[in-house]
């Protein structure tokens, strides 16, 4: 009996998707642990207001990622997972369009900064850092190759390399007297170096014409547009907190909230591993139909670790902030306690989110995310006026909890249930 159990366990662990989750989780743990060192030092060295300005730039520019037509990558991944031999053609059909939209996104970000009346210093920082949008486009396209071929160990390796180079360089620059400009330039330089390395490695699996001209395949563009809308509403529904505080409040408030938000989001380290590994699996199964019982099992598996993280945050956040980050950020501990529930709802929602994308239900997801985006922006404004920056954290929990309920209902209606052994 014991031998049978061990054989079943070994067989389960030898599955490609389990190995990939393992590779990515280990890589993410190492990468996020290294980047956590940066979170411990950079706020101390910049101070609350300086860190607030720095995080305003990073968060603001990242919002405009959605205008780079990110949804095209999801279409290529879904199609490429089913026919890897066509992956090169699929990538070349979108890369020209993505280059074009990256330029458009960068230009839009700078123009919008003037319209939103940011001060001249912040606008200068933004104008410098918008090159990250093009770099991110290249990086995500190269990663498609590793993901489609299920060679996700390279995700981990290059992620760890980037974290080591970036965190050590940022801290060194600050210790040598550098400021925000130097931090942003180091970020761009390190990202470019890692992309060069990963691109050379990706050619072993699939090569493509990096400067392929713009191609207008209406079917792919239509599907990509839907996924891009989904990304757009995802951003408005969950990733504009820091930007909204920068518009409603002060750099000091941005810095205090950003510390809590950055630390809690380290708890999402397994999210990318799970998404990257499971989506191709769901996409293949979608041909024969997914089983809702599997989704429920995957969702419930996240309940125990997420609950443990919440307990740890409630017990240790005050000590962590006071003794590690600094007393200037003491209010960040209270925000961390509220945001810890974000992790619970995120992981329980993840299998349902991925399944709906894999089964061509992305239009339903767009409608859900559009409603949540409106809810988030409205709740951010109202709750900030009532409770200050902790109201922004409360808004995030309301939105993420609502998302879990809605995707659960949608999968119940569209994906069949079969008992599993």
C-alpha positions in Angstrom: 0.0 0.0 0.0 2.8 2.4 0.9 4.6 1.5 -2.3 1.5 2.3 -4.4 1.1 5.6 -2.6 4.8 6.5 -3.3 4.4 5.5 -6.9 1.3 7.7 -7.3 3.1 10.6 -5.6 6.2 10.3 -7.8 4.0 10.0 -10.9 2.1 13.2 -9.8 5.4 15.1 -9.2 6.8 14.0 -12.5 4.0 15.8 -14.4 5.4 18.6 -16.5 3.1 21.3 -15.1 4.0 20.3 -11.5 7.7 20.6 -12.3 7.1 23.9 -13.9 5.2 25.3 -10.9 8.2 24.0 -8.8 10.8 25.7 -11.0 8.8 29.0 -11.1 7.9 29.0 -7.4 11.5 28.4 -6.4 12.7 31.1 -8.8 10.1 33.5 -7.6 10.9 32.8 -3.9 14.6 33.6 -4.6 13.8 36.6 -6.8 11.3 38.1 -4.4 13.6 37.4 -1.4 16.4 39.3 -3.2 14.1 42.1 -4.2 12.8 42.3 -0.7 16.3 43.4 0.3 15.7 46.4 -1.9 12.4 47.2 -0.2 14.2 47.1 3.2 16.9 49.6 2.1 15.5 51.9 -0.6 12.7 53.4 1.6 15.2 54.0 4.4 17.7 55.7 2.0 15.1 57.8 0.1 12.8 58.6 3.0 9.0 58.5 2.8 8.6 61.4 0.4 11.4 60.4 -1.9 10.2 56.8 -1.9 6.7 58.2 -2.7 8.0 60.0 -5.8 9.9 56.9 -6.9 6.9 54.6 -6.5 4.7 57.1 -8.2 6.8 56.9 -11.3 7.0 53.1 -11.3 3.3 52.7 -10.7 2.2 55.4 -13.2 4.3 54.0 -16.1 3.3 50.4 -15.4 -0.4 51.4 -15.8 0.4 52.2 -19.4 1.5 48.7 -20.1 -2.1 48.0 -21.1 -1.7 50.3 -24.1 1.1 48.2 -25.6 -1.6 45.7 -26.8 -0.6 43.1 -24.2 -3.6 40.9 -25.1 -1.9 39.8 -28.3 0.6 37.7 -26.3 -2.3 35.8 -24.7 -3.7 34.9 -28.1 -0.2 33.7 -29.3 0.2 31.7 -26.1 -3.2 30.0 -26.5 -2.7 29.2 -30.2 1.0 28.3 -29.8 0.2 25.8 -26.9 -1.9 23.9 -29.3 0.5 24.0 -32.3 4.1 24.8 -31.3 5.3 24.4 -34.9 3.5 27.6 -35.8 4.8 29.6 -32.8 7.4 31.6 -34.9 4.7 32.6 -37.4 2.3 33.5 -34.6 4.9 35.8 -32.9 5.9 37.5 -36.1 2.2 38.2 -36.7 2.0 40.4 -33.6 5.5 41.8 -32.8 5.3 44.7 -35.3 2.0 45.8 -33.9 3.3 45.5 -30.4 6.3 47.7 -31.2 4.0 50.3 -32.7 1.7 50.3 -29.7 4.6 50.5 -27.2 5.6 53.8 -28.8 2.0 55.0 -28.6 1.8 54.0 -24.9 5.0 55.8 -24.1 3.8 59.0 -25.8 0.4 58.8 -24.2 2.0 58.4 -20.7 4.0 61.6 -21.1 1.1 63.6 -22.5 -1.2 62.3 -19.7 1.3 63.3 -17.1 1.0 66.9 -18.2 -2.8 66.7 -18.3 -2.8 65.3 -14.7 -0.7 68.2 -13.6 2.2 66.3 -12.1 5.0 68.6 -11.1 7.9 69.1 -13.6 10.3 66.8 -11.7 7.8 63.8 -11.8 7.1 64.5 -15.5 10.9 64.3 -16.1 11.2 61.0 -14.3 8.2 59.6 -16.2 9.7 60.8 -19.6 12.8 58.9 -18.8 11.2 55.7 -17.5 8.6 55.3 -20.3 11.3 53.3 -22.3 10.5 50.5 -19.8 7.2 50.0 -21.8 9.1 48.9 -24.9 11.5 46.8 -22.8 8.6 45.1 -21.2 7.1 44.4 -24.6 10.2 42.6 -25.7 10.6 40.7 -22.5 7.1 39.4 -22.5 7.3 38.3 -26.1 10.5 36.3 -25.5 9.0 34.7 -22.4 6.2 33.4 -24.7 8.7 31.0 -26.2 9.7 29.5 -22.8 6.1 29.3 -21.7 4.8 27.6 -24.8 7.6 25.1 -24.9 7.1 24.5 -21.2 10.8 25.3 -20.5 9.9 27.4 -17.5 13.2 26.8 -15.7 14.5 29.7 -17.8 11.8 32.0 -16.4 13.3 31.2 -13.0 17.0 31.5 -14.0 16.6 34.9 -15.7 14.3 36.2 -13.0 16.8 35.4 -10.4 19.6 37.0 -12.4 17.6 40.1 -12.9 16.7 40.4 -9.2 20.4 40.0 -8.2 21.7 42.6 -10.6 18.8 45.1 -10.0 18.7 45.0 -6.2 22.4 45.1 -5.7 22.8 47.9 -8.3 20.0 50.0 -6.9 21.3 49.8 -3.3 24.9 50.5 -4.5 23.8 53.6 -6.4 21.9 55.0 -3.4 24.9 54.3 -1.0 27.1 56.2 -3.5 24.8 59.2 -3.3 22.6 58.6 -6.4 19.0 59.6 -6.6 15.8 58.7 -8.4 17.2 59.4 -11.9 20.0 57.0 -11.3 17.6 54.3 -9.9 15.4 54.6 -13.0 18.4 54.4 -15.4 19.8 51.3 -13.6 16.4 49.6 -13.9 16.3 50.2 -17.6 19.9 49.0 -18.1 19.6 45.8 -16.1 16.3 44.9 -17.9 18.0 45.4 -21.3 20.9 43.2 -20.3 18.7 40.3 -19.1 16.6 40.6 -22.2 19.7 40.2 -24.4 20.6 37.0 -22.5 17.1 35.5 -22.5 16.7 36.3 -26.2 19.8 34.4 -27.1 18.7 31.4 -25.1 15.1 31.5 -26.6 16.5 31.0 -30.1 17.3 27.4 -29.2 13.6 26.7 -29.1 12.0 29.1 -31.5 13.5 31.9 -33.6 11.6 34.8 -35.1 12.2 38.0 -36.9 12.5 40.5 -34.1 11.9 43.4 -36.5 9.0 41.8 -38.4 6.8 44.5 -40.1 3.4 45.4 -38.8 0.9 42.8 -39.9 -2.9 43.3 -39.6 -4.5 39.9 -39.0 -8.0 41.0 -38.1 -8.9 37.7 -36.3 -5.8 37.9 -34.0 -6.2 41.6 -33.5 -9.8 41.2 -32.5 -9.0 38.4 -30.0 -6.0 40.4 -28.7 -8.1 43.5 -28.3 -10.5 41.6 -26.0 -7.6 40.3 -23.9 -6.1 43.8 -23.8 -9.4 45.2 -22.6 -9.3 42.6 -19.9 -5.8 43.8 -18.9 -6.9 47.4 -19.0 -9.8 46.8 -16.6 -7.5 44.6 -14.4 -5.2 47.5 -14.0 -8.1 49.9 -13.2 -9.5 47.4 -10.8 -6.4 46.5 -8.9 -3.3 48.4 -9.8 -4.0 52.1 -9.7 -3.9 52.5 -5.9 -0.6 54.2 -5.8 -1.4 56.4 -8.8 -4.7 57.5 -7.2 -3.0 58.4 -4.0 -0.4 60.4 -5.9 -3.3 62.4 -7.4 -5.5 62.6 -4.2 -2.9 62.8 -1.5 0.8 63.6 -0.9 4.2 61.9 -1.7 4.4 61.1 2.0 1.1 59.1 1.8 2.3 57.4 -1.4 5.5 56.3 0.3 3.7 54.9 3.4 1.1 53.0 1.3 3.7 51.8 -1.3 5.8 50.1 1.4 2.8 48.1 2.6 1.7 47.3 -0.9 5.1 46.2 -2.1 5.6 43.9 0.9 2.2 42.3 0.6 2.6 41.8 -3.2 5.6 39.7 -2.5 2.9 37.2 -1.3 1.9 36.9 -5.0 5.2 35.2 -5.8 3.5 31.9 -6.6 0.8 33.6 -8.7 3.0 33.9 -11.8 4.3 30.4 -11.4 0.8 29.0 -11.2 -0.6 31.1 -14.1 2.3 30.4 -16.4 2.2 26.7 -15.8 -1.6 26.1 -15.6 -2.9 28.3 -18.4 -1.3 26.1 -21.2 -2.7 23.0 -19.5 -6.2 24.5 -19.2 -5.9 25.7 -22.9 -5.2 22.1 -24.0 -8.0 20.7 -21.9 -10.5 23.3 -23.1 -10.7 21.4 -26.4 -12.4 18.5 -24.6 -13.9 20.7 -21.9 -12.5 21.5 -18.5 -13.9 20.0 -15.3 -15.2 22.5 -12.7 -14.4 20.0 -9.9 -10.7 20.4 -10.8 -11.0 24.2 -10.6 -12.6 23.9 -7.2 -9.8 21.6 -6.0 -7.1 24.0 -7.2 -8.9 26.9 -5.6 -9.3 25.3 -2.2 -5.6 24.2 -2.2 -4.7 27.9 -1.8 -6.9 28.5 1.2 -4.6 27.1 3.9 -1.4 28.8 2.8 -3.2 32.1 2.2 -4.8 31.9 5.7 -1.4 31.3 7.2 0.1 34.3 5.5 -2.7 36.5 6.9 -2.0 35.2 10.4 1.7 35.9 10.0 1.0 39.5 8.7 -1.3 40.3 11.7 1.2 39.0 14.2 4.5 40.3 12.7 3.7 43.4 10.6 4.2 46.0 13.3 7.5 44.5 14.4 8.7 44.2 10.8 7.9 47.9 9.9 9.3 49.4 13.2 12.5 47.4 13.3 13.3 46.7 9.6 11.8 49.5 7.5 11.8 52.3 10.0 9.5 54.2 12.4 8.7 56.8 9.6 6.6 54.1 8.0 4.8 52.9 11.1 1.3 53.3 9.6 2.3 50.9 6.8 1.8 48.0 9.3 -2.0 48.7 9.6 -2.3 48.9 5.8 -0.4 45.5 5.5 -3.0 43.9 7.8 -5.9 45.0 5.5 -4.1 44.1 2.3 -3.2 40.6 3.5 -6.8 39.6 2.6 -6.0 40.5 -1.0 -3.8 37.5 -1.2 -6.6 35.1 0.0 -9.1 36.3 -2.6 -6.5 36.5 -5.4 -5.4 32.9 -5.1 -8.8 31.5 -4.7 -9.9 33.3 -7.8 -6.9 32.4 -9.9 -8.0 29.0 -11.3 -11.4 30.3 -12.3 -9.8 33.4 -14.0 -7.4 31.2 -16.0 -10.1 28.7 -16.9 -12.4 31.4 -18.3 -9.6 32.8 -20.4 -8.7 29.3 -21.7 -12.3 28.5 -22.7 -12.8 31.6 -24.8 -14.9 33.3 -22.1 -12.7 36.4 -22.0 -15.6 38.7 -23.1 -17.4 37.7 -19.9 -14.3 38.5 -17.9 -14.0 41.9 -19.6 -17.6 42.7 -18.4 -16.7 41.6 -14.9 -13.5 43.6 -14.8 -15.1 46.7 -16.3 -17.7 46.7 -13.5 -14.9 46.1 -10.9 -12.8 48.9 -12.4 -15.7 51.4 -11.9 -16.2 50.0 -8.4 -12.5 50.4 -7.5 -12.1 53.9 -8.7 -15.3 55.0 -7.0 -14.5 53.2 -3.8 -11.0 54.5 -3.8 -12.2 58.1 -3.9 -15.0 57.7 -1.4 -13.1 55.5 1.1 -10.0 57.8 0.9 -12.1 60.8 1.8 -13.6 58.8 4.7 -10.5 56.9 6.1 -7.4 58.2 4.3 -5.0 55.8 2.7 -6.2 52.8 4.6 -9.5 53.4 2.8 -7.6 52.6 -0.5 -6.6 49.2 1.0 -10.2 48.5 2.0 -11.3 49.3 -1.5 -8.8 46.7 -2.9 -10.3 44.0 -0.7 -13.9 44.8 -1.6 -13.0 44.6 -5.3 -10.9 41.4 -5.1 -13.6 39.7 -3.0 -16.3 40.8 -5.5 -14.1 39.4 -8.3 -14.0 36.0 -6.6 -17.8 35.8 -6.3 -18.4 36.8 -9.9 -15.9 34.4 -11.5 -17.2 31.6 -9.3 -20.7 32.2 -10.6 -19.6 32.5 -14.2 -17.6 29.2 -14.1 -20.6 27.5 -12.4 -22.7 28.5 -15.4 -20.3 27.7 -18.2 -18.0 24.9 -17.1 -19.4 21.4 -16.4 -18.9 19.5 -13.1 -17.7 15.9 -13.0 -16.6 14.0 -9.9 -12.9 13.3 -9.6 -11.1 10.6 -7.8 
